[in-house]
């Protein structure tokens, strides 16, 4: 069926995946590996890539080693550097889409405007910018770094120069010789500053809070290494496992022993002292909070750039704009031709939540108005047959998000197996079919029990209490408006993998459409246990083959 036909025909699919970054493409690959082909991937842009498509600013690169920041089921022996740049990561994701046959499932330029649960039909009604369709299950993979956040600054609308966010870089604007103000000192800013410093006339960096910065030990991966990984794939696997193991050991300090991070702080201060000779500037750049409370940033060029004569550091946030004059909170005034915001994203208030309408007619944003909560980072109370990849408390402060994504894909796969075993799969005609086709009645849904969601979040927040993210003395983007850390996982990736290995039906209500009633848990659980007994061994084998 061609693209224009998709625009005219209201289709029904078993699964609708929203987003085509690492989470969305990973979900699509896993669906195909599970034998499911009745799905679409809805993408608002004209190509895949997610955050690695949107962020193309000068110097953009990953701060996780390449061999760990890639799918375990799609190793790339040809990474050119130990830390890859944006261009190579985006090309990798395009390669994944081609290699695993995902192109026929992609619906590009389909921005999802609303997803509404139909409690009678037990399916989701989806409206995109180009079509309407229905789906038994939605897998939301929009990610937390998809919608830029620009702070409300009085007078900004009257600024006569150029204004843009780092994630919406205007490559048509010439920075050479200009007076540029960089707002923010996060992961994007420390890459942008050294990349543009040599060409701008004047660069003023507005810093509310200084980051901890460690050296970036980056190098080109030799042709010999790449040939070895191509000829003997297990060597690439060993490299990945070594990188993973080091980070698993490091995370213990963040989650259990934050008071032992003093040595790491000493190393970071020594890194700063090598490049910053001016004591006054060094004082402005020295954080007052425990290292790791905010994400540790990696750069060997950030501090040297700040020491250059055409760079000024304003140790205060931008408070007001008066024409072309930028006024900091401490009263410092700066003239600028362009303003670049490196102020992050809507993480704890994901805009997609406004577009998800659940069983009782309320949006996910309303349900999460007092803070995001989910069951095992995946499903939300009141939103049947809906799950998210990179949901609440699945972020990491010191390792690769791809590890967490793959764990959530394990959970997604078992969720769909459980649902299909209960009869939650159907075709547009309602007829049955084999693997990869829709079958069953399609008149069943799984909804997480509110008590299970609360219990999981109590457990997560209890573990969070002793972590550096809560005790380190900083205010980070990990925290929501209530001061709760709803972003980071307070443990190792291995622990999260165990917690999401399979779905416990006892944590869910099984909803059948015959009378639109919930089946009593014990009766449904007995039936589910009988059905699961015969397939558990096979399910585990399938999971192990992908891990």
C-alpha positions in Angstrom: 0.0 0.0 0.0 1.5 3.4 -1.0 1.9 6.4 1.2 -1.1 8.3 -0.3 -3.3 5.3 0.3 -2.3 5.2 3.9 -3.4 8.8 4.1 -6.9 7.9 2.9 -7.7 4.6 4.5 -8.3 4.2 8.2 -6.3 1.2 9.0 -6.1 -1.0 12.1 -2.8 -2.4 13.4 -1.9 -4.6 16.3 0.9 -2.2 17.5 1.5 1.4 16.8 5.0 2.6 17.8 5.4 6.4 18.2 8.9 7.7 17.4 11.9 6.4 15.4 14.9 7.0 17.6 16.7 4.3 19.4 13.6 3.4 21.4 11.2 3.3 18.4 13.5 1.5 16.0 14.5 -0.9 18.8 10.8 -1.7 19.4 10.2 -2.3 15.7 13.2 -4.6 15.4 12.0 -6.6 18.5 8.5 -6.9 17.1 9.9 -8.4 13.9 12.1 -10.7 15.8 9.1 -11.9 17.7 7.3 -12.7 14.5 5.0 -9.7 14.5 4.6 -7.7 11.3 1.2 -6.0 12.0 2.6 -2.7 13.2 3.5 0.8 12.1 6.1 3.3 13.3 4.7 6.9 13.4 7.3 9.5 13.0 6.7 13.3 12.9 9.9 14.1 10.9 10.8 13.1 7.4 13.5 10.6 8.5 14.4 8.3 11.4 17.0 9.1 14.1 15.2 10.8 17.0 17.5 13.0 19.0 20.4 12.1 16.8 18.5 13.5 13.8 17.4 16.7 15.6 20.7 17.6 17.3 23.1 18.5 14.6 24.9 21.4 16.4 28.6 21.9 16.0 30.6 19.4 18.0 27.6 17.1 18.7 28.7 13.7 19.8 27.9 11.0 22.3 29.5 10.8 25.8 29.1 7.0 26.0 31.6 4.8 24.2 30.4 3.7 20.7 30.5 0.0 21.3 28.2 0.4 24.3 26.0 3.0 22.7 24.5 0.6 20.1 22.1 -2.3 20.0 23.5 -5.7 21.2 21.6 -7.3 18.3 23.1 -4.9 15.8 26.8 -4.5 16.6 28.8 -2.1 14.4 32.4 -3.2 13.9 33.2 0.0 12.0 32.7 2.7 14.6 35.4 5.3 13.6 36.0 6.7 17.1 35.7 5.5 20.7 33.1 8.2 21.2 31.1 8.7 18.0 29.8 11.9 16.5 26.2 12.7 15.7 26.7 12.0 11.9 27.9 8.4 12.5 25.2 7.6 15.1 22.4 8.9 12.8 23.9 6.8 9.9 23.9 3.8 12.3 20.2 4.2 12.9 19.4 4.5 9.2 21.4 1.3 8.7 19.3 -0.5 11.4 16.1 0.6 9.7 17.4 -0.9 6.4 19.0 -4.1 7.8 16.0 -5.2 9.7 13.4 -4.3 7.0 11.7 -1.5 8.9 11.0 0.8 6.0 7.6 -0.7 5.0 6.4 0.0 8.6 7.5 3.6 8.8 4.9 6.4 8.5 7.1 9.5 8.1 5.7 13.0 8.5 3.0 11.6 10.7 3.0 13.7 13.9 0.7 12.1 16.5 -1.8 14.7 17.6 -3.9 12.5 19.9 -4.2 9.0 21.1 -7.5 8.2 22.7 -8.5 4.9 24.4 -11.9 3.5 23.3 -13.2 1.5 26.3 -15.9 -0.1 24.3 -13.8 -1.3 21.3 -10.8 -1.8 23.6 -8.4 -0.2 21.2 -6.6 3.1 20.7 -7.8 5.7 18.2 -4.9 7.6 16.8 -5.0 10.9 15.0 -1.9 12.0 13.1 -1.2 15.0 11.0 -1.9 13.0 7.9 -4.2 10.1 8.9 -6.3 8.3 11.5 -5.9 4.7 12.5 -6.6 2.4 15.4 -4.3 0.1 17.3 -4.6 -2.6 19.9 -1.4 -1.5 21.6 0.6 1.7 21.6 4.3 1.8 22.3 5.4 5.4 22.9 9.0 5.9 22.1 9.2 9.7 21.8 12.0 9.9 24.4 12.7 12.5 27.0 15.1 14.5 24.8 12.7 15.3 22.0 11.1 18.7 22.8 13.4 21.6 23.5 12.9 23.8 26.5 13.4 27.5 26.2 12.9 29.5 29.4 10.6 32.4 29.6 12.8 35.5 29.5 11.3 39.0 29.7 12.1 40.9 26.5 13.3 37.9 24.5 10.6 38.5 21.8 12.1 41.9 21.1 15.6 40.7 20.6 16.7 41.9 17.1 19.2 39.2 16.5 19.0 35.4 15.9 17.6 33.1 18.5 17.6 29.3 18.4 17.9 26.2 20.6 20.8 23.8 20.3 18.5 21.0 19.2 17.1 23.2 16.4 20.4 24.6 15.1 20.1 27.1 12.3 22.9 26.0 9.9 22.0 28.9 7.5 23.1 31.5 10.1 26.7 32.6 9.8 28.3 32.8 13.3 31.7 34.0 12.0 32.7 37.3 13.7 29.4 37.6 15.6 28.8 38.3 19.3 27.2 35.1 20.5 25.6 34.4 23.8 25.4 30.7 24.9 22.8 30.1 27.6 23.4 27.0 29.7 26.3 24.8 30.6 25.0 21.3 30.1 26.1 18.4 27.9 25.3 20.3 24.6 26.9 23.6 25.7 30.3 22.0 26.6 30.4 20.6 23.0 29.2 23.8 21.3 31.5 26.2 23.1 34.8 24.7 21.9 33.4 24.1 18.4 32.3 27.7 17.8 34.8 29.6 19.9 37.5 29.8 17.1 35.1 31.5 14.6 32.9 33.8 16.6 33.9 37.4 17.4 32.9 37.2 21.0 31.4 34.3 23.0 29.6 35.0 26.3 28.6 31.9 28.3 25.8 32.3 30.9 26.3 29.8 33.6 23.8 29.3 36.4 25.5 26.2 37.9 29.0 24.9 36.8 29.2 21.3 35.7 31.8 18.7 36.8 33.9 18.0 33.7 36.2 15.0 33.3 38.7 14.5 30.4 37.2 12.9 27.3 39.6 10.0 26.4 38.6 9.9 22.8 40.7 8.5 19.9 40.3 7.1 16.4 39.6 3.3 16.3 42.3 1.8 14.2 41.8 -0.1 11.0 43.3 -3.2 12.7 40.7 -3.0 15.5 37.9 -2.7 13.0 39.1 -5.6 10.8 39.4 -7.7 14.0 35.8 -6.9 15.0 34.6 -7.7 11.5 36.5 -11.0 11.3 35.9 -12.1 14.9 32.6 -10.6 16.1 33.1 -12.0 19.6 35.9 -9.4 20.1 33.4 -6.6 19.7 31.1 -8.4 22.1 34.0 -8.6 24.7 34.7 -4.9 24.2 31.1 -4.1 24.9 31.0 -6.3 28.0 34.2 -4.7 29.4 32.8 -1.2 28.9 29.5 -2.3 30.5 31.2 -3.9 33.5 33.3 -0.8 34.3 30.1 1.3 34.4 28.2 -1.2 36.5 31.0 -0.9 39.1 31.0 2.8 38.9 27.3 3.2 39.4 27.6 1.6 42.9 29.2 4.8 44.1 26.4 7.0 42.8 23.6 4.8 44.2 25.1 3.5 47.4 28.3 5.3 48.4 28.1 9.0 47.3 30.4 10.0 50.1 33.3 8.1 48.4 33.3 10.3 45.4 35.8 12.8 46.7 38.7 11.2 44.8 36.8 11.6 41.5 36.2 15.3 42.4 40.0 15.7 42.9 40.6 14.4 39.4 38.0 16.7 37.9 39.6 19.7 39.7 43.0 18.7 38.4 41.6 18.6 34.9 40.3 22.1 35.3 43.5 23.5 36.8 45.5 22.3 33.8 43.6 24.6 31.5 42.3 27.4 33.7 45.2 29.4 35.3 43.0 32.4 36.4 42.0 31.7 40.1 38.9 33.9 39.7 37.7 32.0 36.7 38.6 28.7 38.3 36.5 29.6 41.3 33.5 30.4 39.1 33.9 27.0 37.4 34.2 24.9 40.5 30.9 23.3 41.5 29.7 23.4 45.1 27.8 20.1 44.9 28.9 16.5 45.0 30.2 15.1 41.7 27.6 13.0 40.0 24.6 14.9 41.4 24.3 16.3 37.9 25.5 14.2 34.9 29.3 14.2 34.8 30.3 15.8 31.5 33.2 14.7 29.3 35.4 17.2 27.4 39.1 17.8 26.9 38.4 21.1 25.0 35.8 22.9 27.1 38.1 24.4 29.7 40.8 25.4 27.2 38.1 27.2 25.1 36.9 29.1 28.2 40.5 30.4 28.7 40.6 32.0 25.3 40.6 35.8 25.1 37.4 36.0 23.1 35.3 34.1 25.7 33.6 35.6 28.8 31.9 33.6 31.5 28.9 35.2 33.3 28.4 33.1 36.4 24.7 33.9 36.5 21.6 33.0 34.5 20.0 35.2 31.8 17.3 37.3 33.5 16.2 39.8 30.9 16.7 41.0 27.3 16.6 44.7 26.5 16.9 45.1 22.7 20.3 43.6 21.9 21.5 43.8 25.5 21.3 40.7 27.6 21.0 41.2 31.4 22.1 38.5 33.8 20.5 37.9 37.2 23.6 39.5 38.8 23.2 42.6 36.7 25.9 41.9 34.2 25.1 43.4 30.8 26.3 41.9 27.5 25.7 42.9 23.8 24.9 40.0 21.5 24.0 39.4 17.8 22.8 35.8 18.5 21.4 33.8 21.4 21.9 30.0 21.5 19.9 28.2 24.2 21.4 25.0 25.5 18.7 24.8 28.2 17.7 21.2 27.8 14.3 19.5 27.2 10.9 18.8 28.6 11.9 15.7 30.5 9.6 15.5 33.6 6.7 17.2 31.7 6.8 15.3 28.4 4.6 17.1 25.9 3.4 13.8 24.4 1.6 13.2 27.7 -0.9 16.0 26.7 -1.9 13.9 23.7 -2.7 10.6 25.4 -6.3 10.3 26.7 -6.9 7.3 28.9 -9.8 5.2 30.0 -11.5 7.8 32.2 -11.1 10.6 29.6 -8.2 12.3 31.4 -4.9 12.9 29.7 -1.6 11.3 30.8 -0.4 14.8 31.6 -3.3 15.3 34.1 -2.7 11.8 35.6 1.0 12.8 36.1 0.4 16.4 37.3 1.8 15.5 40.7 4.8 13.6 39.1 5.3 10.9 36.6 4.6 7.4 37.8 4.6 4.1 35.9 4.9 0.4 36.5 8.5 -0.8 35.9 9.1 2.3 33.7 6.7 1.1 31.1 2.9 1.2 31.8 0.6 3.8 33.5 -2.5 3.3 35.6 -5.6 4.3 33.7 -4.0 3.7 30.2 -4.7 0.1 29.1 -2.5 -1.4 26.4 -0.2 1.6 26.4 3.5 1.5 27.3 6.5 3.8 27.0 10.1 3.2 26.2 12.4 5.3 28.4 9.6 6.0 30.8 9.8 7.4 34.4 12.9 6.4 36.3 14.6 4.6 33.5 17.3 7.2 32.8 21.0 6.7 33.7 23.6 9.0 35.1 26.6 7.0 34.1 26.0 4.4 31.4 24.3 3.7 28.1 20.6 4.2 27.7 20.6 1.5 25.0 21.0 -1.0 27.8 17.8 0.3 29.5 16.0 0.4 26.2 16.8 -3.3 25.5 15.5 -4.2 28.9 12.3 -2.4 28.3 12.0 -4.2 24.9 12.1 -7.5 26.8 9.2 -6.3 28.9 7.3 -5.1 25.8 7.8 -8.5 24.1 6.5 -10.4 27.1 3.6 -8.0 27.5 2.5 -8.7 24.0 2.9 -12.4 24.4 0.7 -12.3 27.5 -1.9 -10.1 25.8 -2.0 -12.3 22.7 -2.3 -15.4 24.9 -5.4 -13.9 26.4 -6.9 -13.2 23.0 -5.9 -9.6 22.6 -4.9 -9.8 18.9 -7.1 -9.3 15.9 -7.1 -8.4 12.3 -9.3 -5.8 10.5 -11.6 -8.6 9.6 -11.6 -10.3 12.9 -10.3 -13.6 11.5 -7.5 -15.6 13.1 -4.1 -16.1 11.8 -0.6 -17.5 12.5 2.5 -15.7 13.7 2.8 -12.2 12.2 -0.9 -11.9 11.4 -3.6 -10.7 13.6 -5.7 -13.3 15.3 -8.0 -13.9 18.3 -10.9 -11.8 19.4 -9.0 -8.6 20.0 -11.4 -7.9 22.8 -9.0 -7.9 25.8 -6.6 -5.4 27.3 -4.1 -5.2 30.2 -4.2 -2.2 32.6 -1.6 -1.9 35.4 -3.2 -1.9 38.9 -2.9 1.4 40.6 -1.7 -0.4 43.8 1.1 -2.1 41.8 2.1 1.3 40.3 2.3 2.8 43.7 4.2 -0.1 45.2 6.8 0.1 42.4 7.3 3.8 42.8 7.6 3.6 46.6 10.3 1.0 46.1 12.1 3.2 43.5 11.9 6.4 45.6 13.0 4.6 48.7 16.2 3.5 46.9 16.6 7.0 45.5 16.9 8.5 49.0 20.6 7.5 49.4 21.7 8.2 45.9 24.0 11.1 44.9 21.2 12.5 42.7 19.1 13.2 45.9 21.9 13.8 48.5 24.5 15.6 46.4 23.3 19.1 47.0 22.2 20.2 43.5 19.1 20.9 41.6 19.1 19.0 38.3 16.8 18.3 35.4 16.3 14.9 36.9 13.9 16.4 39.5 10.3 17.4 38.8 8.5 20.5 40.2 7.8 18.6 43.4 11.5 17.9 43.9 11.1 14.1 43.2 13.6 12.3 41.0 11.3 10.8 38.4 14.0 10.5 35.7 16.9 8.3 36.9 17.0 4.5 37.8 18.5 4.2 41.3 20.4 0.9 40.5 22.5 -1.0 38.0 21.4 -1.9 34.5 21.6 -5.6 35.5 19.0 -5.0 38.3 16.7 -3.2 35.9 17.0 -6.1 33.4 16.0 -8.6 36.0 13.0 -6.4 37.1 11.7 -6.2 33.5 12.5 -9.7 32.3 8.9 -10.7 32.2 5.4 -9.4 33.0 3.7 -10.4 36.2 0.0 -10.6 35.4 -0.7 -10.2 39.1 0.2 -6.5 38.6 -2.4 -6.0 35.9 -6.1 -6.1 35.5 -7.4 -8.0 32.5 -10.2 -6.2 30.8 -12.6 -7.9 28.4 -15.0 -6.2 26.2 -17.9 -8.6 26.3 -19.4 -6.5 29.1 -16.6 -4.0 29.4 -15.8 -5.4 32.8 -12.6 -6.4 34.5 -12.2 -10.1 35.1 -11.5 -10.9 38.8 -7.8 -11.2 39.2 -7.6 -14.6 40.8 -9.7 -16.3 38.2 -7.8 -14.6 35.4 -4.5 -15.3 37.0 -5.3 -19.1 37.2 -6.1 -19.2 33.5 -3.0 -17.1 32.7 -0.8 -19.4 34.7 -2.1 -22.4 32.8 -1.5 -20.7 29.5 1.9 -19.5 30.6 3.2 -22.8 31.8 3.5 -24.2 28.3 5.3 -21.3 26.8 7.6 -20.0 29.6 10.6 -22.0 28.5 10.2 -20.7 24.9 9.7 -17.2 26.1 12.9 -17.3 28.1 14.8 -18.7 25.2 13.5 -15.9 23.0 14.5 -13.3 25.5 18.0 -14.7 26.0 18.6 -14.7 22.2 18.1 -11.0 22.1 19.9 -9.9 25.3 
